[in-house]
Amino acid sequence: MQHGRLIILDGIRGTAALVVLLFHLLTDDWPGISRGYLMVDLFFLLSGFVLTIAFEERMRSDWSWQHFLMRRFRRLWPVIAAGVAIGIAAYAMLESQDRGIRQWGTAIAMSLLLVPTIWVTRDPALFPLNRPHWSLFFELVANIVHALVLVRLPTRVLAVLLVLIAPALALATRAHGDIGFGAFQEGWYLGLLRVFWSYITGIVLARCWQARDRSAVLPWHVILALPLLALFALAWLPRWLGDMLAVLAIFPAIIWYASASSIPARTAPIIAGLGAISYPLYATHWPILNLFDHYWPGTGGKIAAAIAAVLVAALVAWLLDGKRLRQRMRESMSVQSGD
């Protein structure tokens, strides 16, 4: 680890982004992949864990909350802008052009500012131009609350908050049938339960992780596969129950065991690169898949869409953050060599 970073968590985030891609590509064709929306909860958990390790100490000392939030927005906004640009092109090509300049301008401006279009547009999604951006909005909300409130709360108080959130999350999941809520205007506020359960759990895990030394109990390649394996293992359970088991127990356990593992030096740059394309892949893949599905339906189009989405994500990552990406790969090599 260097600068509070754990290389293997890059790999888990990259794996989760690929699962989301498959989820949107294959829909309900595969029992395990049909639960791919759970990777969003894993993203929230990772965010709370990583940001706590990397920044919480500085948030308590020399960083103002404004500085932390501007840093987060600068990290997310270029990728969001790339996703919005691709989304505009796809939306213009695929949707009915019955909206005026004012509606287009409003939707574009709100998307670029990562503000949901609740009660503004007829589209049921919070972010019509690129639907997956809803979770980036909720993640930024969690970042704001972290900087203003959560960073000052003792771990035991955060544990009490989790005890209070868990029943509400379970009730909402049972009523909805699954935990896949938060992306649409109807019941959008339930997304707050999703993000705060997983994000606060990440904070608690990170604080506990920093307080003790542990040794790895699982090989790194097994840990990277665990998120996808968990989805298939849960297929035999009722959907709402399997979802709750994943977010309450399985995903925290995966992150806990992953935080004790290390990546071989020769593999570390690849894993770091996989993590680097995770945000661009998540933020840009949806409109790309829609375009291919419209103009090239069928198996061949799905394969081409997946390849195109990964290539676009790699290009976006390189154009927006190429220098940092090269530095991250060098650091990952040196860190793992020193383990």
Buried (B, 14 or more C-beta within 10 A) or exposed (E): BEEBBBBBBBBBBBBBBBBBBBBBBBEEEBEBBBBBBBBBBBBBBBBBBBBBBBBBBEBEEEBEBEBBBEBBBEEBBBBBBBBBBBBBBBBEEEEEEEBEEEBBEBBBEBBBEBBBBEEBBEBEBBBBBBBBBBBBBBBBBBBBBBBEEBBEBEEEEBEEBBEEBBEBBBEBBBEBEBBBBBBBBEEBEBBBBBBBBBBBBBBBBBBEBEEEEEEBEEEBEEBBEBBBBBBEBBBEBEBBBBBBBBBBEBBBEBBBBBBBBBBEBEBBBBBBBBBBBBBBBBBBBBBBBBBBBEEEEEEEBBEEBBEBBBEBBBBBBBEBBEEEBBEBBEBBBEBBEEE
